[in-house]
């Protein structure tokens, strides 16, 4: 089943993704978009690897998620992917990459994203463009999947 998990930071999305993906036949795959750009991020990546355990094939791809996606996969996460595009000065490519990703989306996938736009409007133009892109990407992904869950305080709420 194609599932989109959304919610706030540290709301339990990654743990919930592992629970949902456990329903897939093996081999299980994990598409990691994060890059270890500082010590905190390196620690976070290591914690996620330990949480997954050894039963996962990890594919590290910070930008070209459309070519890295495979069957029985968790994609973690859309906000980091967009961040990588903006940082690499490839902001103009996000829609075409997302379109190709959706067109090639496998039958069994869990996509992790963050809910955004529920609070303050950012003061700077880049942050506003990023928030708008993430909101549009989330809406397009939600339309393309079978199930959407919103994580709130570690609890999944079925949206679709």
NORURKA-V741026 format. One record per backbone hydrogen bond with DSSP energy under -0.5 kcal/mol. CO is the residue of the C=O (numbers start at 1). NH is the residue of the N-H. Records with the same first field share a line. If there is no record, write none. Layout:
CO = NH  NH
This chain:
1 = 3  109
2 = 146  147
3 = 5  111
4 = 6  149
5 = 113
6 = 151
7 = 115
8 = 11
11 = 154
12 = 16
13 = 17
14 = 18
15 = 19
16 = 20
17 = 21
18 = 22
20 = 23
21 = 24
28 = 57
29 = 74
30 = 32  59
31 = 33  76
32 = 61
35 = 37
38 = 42
39 = 43
40 = 44
41 = 45
42 = 46
43 = 47
44 = 48
45 = 49
46 = 50
47 = 51
48 = 52
49 = 53
53 = 56
55 = 28
56 = 58
57 = 30
58 = 60
59 = 32  61
63 = 65
64 = 67  68
65 = 69
72 = 29
73 = 110
74 = 31  76
75 = 112
76 = 33  34
77 = 81
78 = 82
79 = 83
80 = 84
81 = 85
82 = 86
83 = 87
84 = 88
85 = 90
86 = 89
90 = 93
91 = 94
93 = 97
94 = 98
95 = 99
96 = 100
97 = 101
98 = 102
99 = 103
100 = 104
102 = 105
107 = 109
108 = 72  73
109 = 3
110 = 75
111 = 5
112 = 77  78
120 = 122
124 = 128
125 = 129
126 = 130
127 = 131
128 = 132
129 = 133
130 = 134
131 = 135
132 = 136
133 = 137
134 = 138
135 = 139
136 = 140
137 = 141
138 = 142
139 = 143
140 = 144
141 = 145
147 = 4
148 = 159  160
149 = 6  151
150 = 152  157
151 = 8
152 = 155
155 = 152
156 = 158
157 = 150
